[in-house]
């Protein structure tokens, strides 16, 4: 029986490990890298579920 995913809810919390008083915003390339990694991991999970 095929698995059909109609909706995916993704929640991400990113915490900077900067000391107090440091900037709490990441540079754009870091945010893009995080998003890219998350998407790759989600796609890998979907691929594994489809193979079952």
N, CA, C and O of each residue as an XYZ file, in Angstrom:
208
protein
N       0.842     -1.172      0.000
C       0.000      0.000      0.000
C       0.895      1.246      0.000
O       1.731      1.398      0.890
N       0.736      2.111     -0.954
C       1.591      3.301     -1.027
C       1.284      4.306      0.079
O       0.154      4.419      0.553
N       2.307      5.015      0.464
C       2.184      6.057      1.480
C       2.082      7.397      0.770
O       2.985      7.779      0.025
N       0.997      8.105      0.996
C       0.778      9.408      0.364
C       0.812     10.476      1.442
O       0.010     10.459      2.375
N       1.749     11.407      1.305
C       1.865     12.505      2.255
C       1.223     13.729      1.620
O       1.694     14.233      0.601
N       0.148     14.199      2.230
C      -0.554     15.346      1.687
C      -0.109     16.646      2.330
O      -0.257     17.717      1.743
N       0.434     16.554      3.535
C       0.843     17.762      4.232
C       1.990     17.429      5.178
O       1.960     16.406      5.862
N       2.998     18.292      5.214
C       4.120     18.121      6.125
C       4.254     19.401      6.942
O       4.316     20.501      6.394
N       4.298     19.239      8.239
C       4.506     20.385      9.134
C       5.915     20.270      9.704
O       6.244     19.287     10.368
N       6.736     21.268      9.445
C       8.115     21.262      9.906
C       8.308     22.411     10.877
O       7.993     23.563     10.576
N       8.829     22.077     12.042
C       9.106     23.084     13.059
C      10.591     23.036     13.373
O      11.128     21.968     13.668
N      11.256     24.175     13.314
C      12.694     24.239     13.545
C      12.985     25.330     14.550
O      12.439     26.431     14.467
N      13.852     25.017     15.503
C      14.328     26.014     16.448
C      15.842     26.062     16.342
O      16.517     25.052     16.540
N      16.372     27.229     16.032
C      17.813     27.399     15.901
C      18.276     28.305     17.021
O      17.800     29.432     17.161
N      19.206     27.809     17.818
C      19.723     28.595     18.930
C      21.182     28.923     18.680
O      21.987     28.035     18.401
N      21.521     30.201     18.781
C      22.912     30.609     18.662
C      23.611     30.329     19.979
O      23.028     30.509     21.048
N      24.826     29.899     19.905
C      25.610     29.639     21.104
C      26.550     30.806     21.388
O      27.648     30.617     21.912
N      26.112     32.009     21.039
C      26.914     33.205     21.275
C      26.838     33.587     22.745
O      25.805     33.384     23.383
N      27.912     34.134     23.288
C      27.854     34.616     24.670
C      26.915     35.815     24.793
O      26.562     36.435     23.789
N      26.512     36.140     26.016
C      25.598     37.266     26.254
C      26.172     38.528     25.640
O      27.373     38.782     25.734
N      25.322     39.314     25.016
C      25.758     40.556     24.393
C      26.156     40.373     22.940
O      26.411     41.353     22.240
N      26.211     39.141     22.481
C      26.573     38.882     21.094
C      25.381     39.058     20.192
O      24.247     39.153     20.662
N      25.624     39.102     18.919
C      24.543     39.235     17.951
C      23.767     37.934     17.885
O      24.362     36.857     17.858
N      22.448     38.022     17.860
C      21.630     36.809     17.830
C      21.163     36.460     16.423
O      20.430     35.487     16.246
N      21.567     37.229     15.426
C      21.154     36.924     14.058
C      22.292     36.257     13.317
O      23.448     36.670     13.416
N      21.945     35.211     12.567
C      22.939     34.510     11.764
C      23.042     35.188     10.412
O      22.091     35.826      9.959
N      24.185     35.055      9.769
C      24.306     35.667      8.450
C      23.465     34.883      7.456
O      23.172     33.713      7.700
N      23.067     35.490      6.340
C      22.147     34.835      5.397
C      22.659     33.501      4.867
O      21.868     32.576      4.687
N      23.955     33.376      4.613
C      24.449     32.115      4.070
C      24.278     30.988      5.077
O      24.008     29.851      4.690
N      24.431     31.283      6.354
C      24.244     30.258      7.378
C      22.779     29.822      7.431
O      22.497     28.628      7.532
N      21.859     30.759      7.364
C      20.433     30.418      7.364
C      20.089     29.583      6.140
O      19.340     28.611      6.240
N      20.629     29.956      4.990
C      20.367     29.196      3.768
C      20.926     27.782      3.873
O      20.303     26.829      3.406
N      22.097     27.645      4.484
C      22.686     26.322      4.659
C      21.837     25.464      5.589
O      21.669     24.268      5.351
N      21.306     26.064      6.639
C      20.447     25.333      7.573
C      19.182     24.869      6.865
O      18.771     23.718      7.011
N      18.572     25.752      6.108
C      17.352     25.400      5.375
C      17.645     24.298      4.371
O      16.869     23.350      4.245
N      18.756     24.413      3.656
C      19.126     23.403      2.664
C      19.308     22.047      3.333
O      18.828     21.036      2.821
N      19.997     22.014      4.472
C      20.219     20.762      5.191
C      18.901     20.164      5.674
O      18.703     18.952      5.589
N      17.999     21.004      6.180
C      16.685     20.524      6.632
C      15.895     19.913      5.487
O      15.305     18.843      5.636
N      15.883     20.583      4.356
C      15.154     20.071      3.191
C      15.748     18.741      2.738
O      15.011     17.812      2.406
N      17.081     18.645      2.724
C      17.717     17.397      2.313
C      17.349     16.251      3.256
O      17.094     15.133      2.808
N      17.322     16.529      4.562
C      16.971     15.487      5.518
C      15.518     15.064      5.392
O      15.213     13.875      5.483
N      14.614     16.019      5.183
C      13.196     15.695      4.996
C      13.010     14.859      3.734
O      12.260     13.883      3.737
N      13.690     15.242      2.659
C      13.564     14.480      1.412
C      14.114     13.064      1.585
O      13.565     12.121      1.013
N      15.180     12.897      2.356
C      15.742     11.578      2.608
C      14.753     10.719      3.398
O      14.596      9.533      3.108
N      14.093     11.302      4.381
C      13.100     10.571      5.169
C      11.935     10.149      4.290
O      11.463      9.016      4.387
N      11.469     11.046      3.437
C      10.371     10.707      2.520
C      10.792      9.597      1.582
O      10.017      8.679      1.313
N      12.007      9.671      1.084
C      12.523      8.631      0.179
C      12.551      7.278      0.883
O      12.154      6.267      0.303
N      13.020      7.256      2.134
C      13.088      6.000      2.894
C      11.696      5.436      3.137
O      11.493      4.225      3.049
N      10.730      6.311      3.443
C       9.360      5.841      3.677
C       8.737      5.299      2.395
O       7.962      4.343      2.435
N       9.072      5.901      1.269
C       8.527      5.434     -0.010
C       9.111      4.075     -0.415
O       8.469      3.310     -1.134
N      10.318      3.783      0.044
C      10.956      2.520     -0.299
C      10.374      1.347      0.493
O      10.556      0.197      0.094
N       9.685      1.606      1.592
C       9.138      0.527      2.431
C       7.989     -0.167      1.791
O       7.426     -1.094      2.373
